[in-house]
Amino acid sequence: MTAYIANHQKKKKIFQKREAELRHAMNHHFSEEKIAKAAEKLREAKLNVFKSEFSKQSVLPANRYVPDKDAKYWETLSIENIISQYQK
């Protein structure tokens, strides 16, 4: 039995926190630099969620993760597109 049991929900909670931070920054008219930084953190959190899902569903170690179509979409998504999606 392993000594560490992964908590996959933690990555999803961090992603939700990053979404809230981005929305807060946009609603309170923070500088473009801070909004871009929040969007980049959001992208990193989303990619970590994909990696966590892989780890949860696979017997392979996390370093064997290969991004699927959705993960590649988030990797190539520009900061401006992320911001425009969350402005709606």
N, CA, C and O of each residue as an XYZ file, in Angstrom:
352
protein
N       0.845     -1.177      0.000
C       0.000      0.000      0.000
C       0.890      1.240      0.000
O       1.931      1.273      0.656
N       0.472      2.236     -0.730
C       1.275      3.452     -0.811
C       1.073      4.324      0.420
O       0.049      4.255      1.099
N       2.072      5.136      0.682
C       1.997      6.042      1.821
C       1.285      7.339      1.444
O       0.882      8.108      2.317
N       1.132      7.578      0.140
C       0.522      8.824     -0.321
C      -0.698      8.502     -1.178
O      -0.605      7.739     -2.139
N      -1.820      9.077     -0.831
C      -3.040      8.924     -1.622
C      -3.337     10.280     -2.242
O      -3.558     11.265     -1.537
N      -3.341     10.317     -3.555
C      -3.516     11.582     -4.268
C      -4.924     12.129     -4.083
O      -5.904     11.383     -4.094
N      -5.006     13.438     -3.914
C      -6.283     14.129     -3.814
C      -6.511     14.862     -5.135
O      -6.025     15.978     -5.318
N      -7.237     14.246     -6.043
C      -7.435     14.817     -7.374
C      -8.391     16.005     -7.353
O      -8.382     16.818     -8.278
N      -9.200     16.117     -6.333
C     -10.126     17.242     -6.228
C      -9.377     18.550     -5.959
O      -9.878     19.629     -6.275
N      -8.202     18.457     -5.387
C      -7.430     19.646     -5.047
C      -7.102     20.466     -6.296
O      -7.172     21.694     -6.258
N      -6.752     19.815     -7.384
C      -6.425     20.522     -8.633
C      -7.651     21.243     -9.182
O      -7.542     22.346     -9.718
N      -8.808     20.622     -9.049
C     -10.044     21.261     -9.522
C     -10.382     22.481     -8.671
O     -10.846     23.495     -9.192
N     -10.153     22.385     -7.378
C     -10.413     23.521     -6.496
C      -9.467     24.678     -6.800
O      -9.870     25.841     -6.765
N      -8.215     24.359     -7.098
C      -7.254     25.400     -7.454
C      -7.679     26.064     -8.757
O      -7.567     27.282     -8.896
N      -8.169     25.270     -9.718
C      -8.649     25.839    -10.980
C      -9.821     26.785    -10.727
O      -9.871     27.875    -11.298
N     -10.752     26.381     -9.886
C     -11.887     27.251     -9.565
C     -11.427     28.534     -8.882
O     -11.977     29.607     -9.130
N     -10.434     28.423     -8.035
C      -9.877     29.602     -7.368
C      -9.251     30.543     -8.399
O      -9.421     31.759     -8.314
N      -8.536     29.990     -9.361
C      -7.897     30.806    -10.406
C      -8.945     31.487    -11.295
O      -8.752     32.619    -11.739
N     -10.055     30.782    -11.549
C     -11.146     31.410    -12.309
C     -11.698     32.608    -11.551
O     -11.936     33.667    -12.132
N     -11.900     32.435    -10.259
C     -12.429     33.530     -9.434
C     -11.448     34.698     -9.395
O     -11.861     35.857     -9.430
N     -10.161     34.401     -9.325
C      -9.155     35.462     -9.309
C      -9.167     36.250    -10.614
O      -9.070     37.477    -10.604
N      -9.288     35.546    -11.736
C      -9.324     36.230    -13.035
C     -10.566     37.103    -13.151
O     -10.484     38.252    -13.583
N     -11.702     36.563    -12.771
C     -12.939     37.355    -12.828
C     -12.858     38.574    -11.911
O     -13.306     39.660    -12.279
N     -12.297     38.400    -10.740
C     -12.139     39.508     -9.800
C     -11.244     40.601    -10.399
O     -11.555     41.788    -10.314
N     -10.140     40.183    -11.000
C      -9.215     41.142    -11.602
C      -9.885     41.925    -12.730
O      -9.658     43.126    -12.878
N     -10.708     41.245    -13.521
C     -11.387     41.925    -14.634
C     -12.494     42.836    -14.114
O     -12.660     43.951    -14.609
N     -13.248     42.377    -13.129
C     -14.359     43.175    -12.603
C     -13.883     44.430    -11.876
O     -14.590     45.437    -11.839
N     -12.700     44.368    -11.305
C     -12.178     45.509    -10.553
C     -11.156     46.314    -11.362
O     -10.427     47.141    -10.813
N     -11.114     46.063    -12.662
C     -10.298     46.827    -13.610
C      -8.829     46.907    -13.190
O      -8.236     47.985    -13.151
N      -8.261     45.746    -12.879
C      -6.836     45.700    -12.577
C      -6.051     45.999    -13.852
O      -6.629     46.048    -14.938
N      -4.758     46.196    -13.730
C      -3.929     46.487    -14.904
C      -3.918     45.285    -15.843
O      -4.167     44.150    -15.438
N      -3.622     45.567    -17.100
C      -3.593     44.492    -18.100
C      -2.541     43.444    -17.754
O      -2.717     42.256    -18.028
N      -1.456     43.893    -17.154
C      -0.390     42.969    -16.770
C      -0.878     41.976    -15.713
O      -0.584     40.785    -15.803
N      -1.615     42.453    -14.718
C      -2.124     41.580    -13.659
C      -3.200     40.638    -14.200
O      -3.274     39.479    -13.794
N      -4.024     41.132    -15.109
C      -5.048     40.274    -15.714
C      -4.386     39.188    -16.552
O      -4.814     38.034    -16.520
N      -3.347     39.544    -17.299
C      -2.630     38.557    -18.115
C      -1.959     37.512    -17.229
O      -1.939     36.329    -17.569
N      -1.417     37.940    -16.109
C      -0.782     37.006    -15.180
C      -1.821     36.046    -14.592
O      -1.558     34.854    -14.437
N      -3.001     36.578    -14.267
C      -4.078     35.729    -13.736
C      -4.543     34.732    -14.791
O      -4.850     33.584    -14.469
N      -4.597     35.167    -16.051
C      -5.005     34.265    -17.137
C      -3.975     33.164    -17.345
O      -4.341     32.019    -17.610
N      -2.699     33.493    -17.230
C      -1.654     32.487    -17.371
C      -1.719     31.473    -16.231
O      -1.533     30.277    -16.453
N      -1.980     31.942    -15.025
C      -2.138     31.024    -13.882
C      -3.351     30.121    -14.085
O      -3.334     28.950    -13.706
N      -4.403     30.675    -14.687
C      -5.597     29.886    -14.971
C      -5.274     28.775    -15.963
O      -5.712     27.636    -15.795
N      -4.504     29.112    -17.000
C      -4.117     28.102    -17.996
C      -3.307     26.990    -17.332
O      -3.564     25.811    -17.575
N      -2.339     27.353    -16.503
C      -1.525     26.351    -15.806
C      -2.383     25.456    -14.923
O      -2.169     24.246    -14.861
N      -3.350     26.051    -14.247
C      -4.240     25.268    -13.383
C      -5.084     24.301    -14.208
O      -5.290     23.157    -13.803
N      -5.570     24.751    -15.359
C      -6.383     23.880    -16.217
C      -5.552     22.718    -16.750
O      -6.034     21.587    -16.807
N      -4.321     22.984    -17.136
C      -3.458     21.910    -17.612
C      -3.139     20.923    -16.492
O      -3.007     19.724    -16.736
N      -3.018     21.426    -15.274
C      -2.805     20.535    -14.127
C      -4.033     19.670    -13.858
O      -3.899     18.531    -13.410
N      -5.217     20.194    -14.124
C      -6.439     19.402    -13.972
C      -6.427     18.253    -14.977
O      -6.768     17.122    -14.633
N      -6.035     18.542    -16.224
C      -5.958     17.476    -17.236
C      -4.957     16.407    -16.815
O      -5.224     15.213    -16.952
N      -3.815     16.832    -16.308
C      -2.796     15.881    -15.874
C      -3.282     15.061    -14.682
O      -2.997     13.868    -14.584
N      -4.006     15.698    -13.791
C      -4.567     15.006    -12.633
C      -5.591     13.964    -13.058
O      -5.614     12.855    -12.524
N      -6.432     14.319    -14.013
C      -7.427     13.363    -14.525
C      -6.737     12.159    -15.157
O      -7.180     11.024    -14.981
N      -5.654     12.405    -15.891
C      -4.888     11.302    -16.477
C      -4.352     10.396    -15.378
O      -4.447      9.172    -15.463
N      -3.788     11.013    -14.350
C      -3.216     10.257    -13.249
C      -4.268      9.425    -12.528
O      -4.002      8.305    -12.091
N      -5.459      9.986    -12.411
C      -6.545      9.290    -11.719
C      -7.051      8.091    -12.520
O      -7.413      7.063    -11.947
N      -7.074      8.227    -13.835
C      -7.670      7.195    -14.688
C      -6.663      6.174    -15.201
O      -7.060      5.128    -15.715
N      -5.391      6.450    -15.076
C      -4.383      5.603    -15.680
C      -3.504      4.947    -14.612
O      -3.362      5.451    -13.497
N      -2.929      3.823    -14.986
C      -1.961      3.171    -14.110
C      -0.554      3.676    -14.395
O       0.383      3.370    -13.658
N      -0.408      4.449    -15.465
C       0.894      5.006    -15.825
C       1.241      6.167    -14.903
O       0.343      6.832    -14.386
N       2.514      6.418    -14.692
C       2.905      7.566    -13.866
C       2.590      8.882    -14.579
O       2.451      8.917    -15.801
N       2.482      9.943    -13.814
C       2.103     11.247    -14.365
C       3.108     11.759    -15.390
O       2.738     12.535    -16.271
N       4.366     11.345    -15.298
C       5.350     11.816    -16.275
C       5.146     11.195    -17.656
O       5.806     11.604    -18.611
N       4.252     10.221    -17.782
C       3.903      9.619    -19.069
C       2.701     10.289    -19.718
O       2.205      9.829    -20.747
N       2.244     11.361    -19.120
C       1.071     12.078    -19.621
C       1.344     12.658    -21.003
O       2.361     13.313    -21.230
N       0.417     12.405    -21.918
C       0.460     12.984    -23.262
C      -0.821     13.794    -23.418
O      -1.915     13.246    -23.285
N      -0.701     15.095    -23.701
C      -1.901     15.942    -23.792
C      -2.865     15.460    -24.871
O      -2.454     15.099    -25.974
N      -4.146     15.461    -24.538
C      -5.166     15.110    -25.511
C      -5.623     16.375    -26.238
O      -5.004     17.430    -26.104
N      -6.698     16.267    -27.000
C      -7.181     17.386    -27.816
C      -7.539     18.596    -26.958
O      -7.183     19.723    -27.304
N      -8.232     18.380    -25.853
C      -8.642     19.490    -24.987
C      -7.435     20.170    -24.344
O      -7.385     21.396    -24.253
N      -6.474     19.381    -23.901
C      -5.278     19.950    -23.272
C      -4.452     20.740    -24.283
O      -3.920     21.803    -23.962
N      -4.349     20.220    -25.498
C      -3.612     20.945    -26.536
C      -4.304     22.265    -26.872
O      -3.648     23.265    -27.160
N      -5.634     22.255    -26.832
C      -6.389     23.488    -27.065
C      -6.009     24.533    -26.025
O      -5.752     25.687    -26.366
N      -5.971     24.130    -24.755
C      -5.631     25.066    -23.683
C      -4.170     25.499    -23.757
O      -3.840     26.629    -23.397
N      -3.295     24.611    -24.219
C      -1.884     24.974    -24.362
C      -1.691     26.045    -25.429
O      -0.858     26.937    -25.269
N      -2.452     25.963    -26.510
C      -2.281     26.899    -27.626
C      -3.164     28.131    -27.511
O      -3.010     29.074    -28.288
N      -4.079     28.139    -26.566
C      -4.989     29.267    -26.388
C      -4.202     30.499    -25.936
O      -3.431     30.430    -24.979
N      -4.398     31.614    -26.623
C      -3.671     32.831    -26.257
C      -4.281     33.460    -25.013
O      -5.432     33.200    -24.665
N      -3.500     34.279    -24.364
C      -3.949     34.978    -23.152
C      -5.164     35.837    -23.472
O      -6.114     35.896    -22.691
N      -5.130     36.503    -24.621
C      -6.247     37.365    -25.018
C      -7.535     36.563    -25.180
O      -8.611     37.036    -24.813
N      -7.432     35.358    -25.726
C      -8.618     34.512    -25.891
C      -9.164     34.036    -24.546
O     -10.377     33.961    -24.354
N      -8.270     33.717    -23.626
C      -8.711     33.296    -22.295
C      -9.461     34.446    -21.625
O     -10.529     34.253    -21.044
N      -8.888     35.636    -21.715
C      -9.520     36.808    -21.101
C     -10.863     37.088    -21.747
O     -11.834     37.373    -21.045
N     -10.941     37.014    -23.073
C     -12.213     37.301    -23.747
C     -13.278     36.261    -23.402
O     -14.460     36.595    -23.322
N     -12.878     35.008    -23.197
C     -13.844     33.968    -22.801
C     -14.427     34.251    -21.428
O     -15.602     33.974    -21.185
N     -13.627     34.796    -20.533
C     -14.088     35.035    -19.175
C     -14.738     36.411    -18.996
O     -15.271     36.709    -17.928
N     -14.695     37.233    -20.018
C     -15.370     38.525    -19.944
C     -16.864     38.368    -20.186
O     -17.642     39.258    -19.842
N     -17.266     37.274    -20.759
C     -18.689     37.060    -21.080
C     -19.516     36.885    -19.839
O     -20.729     36.696    -19.927
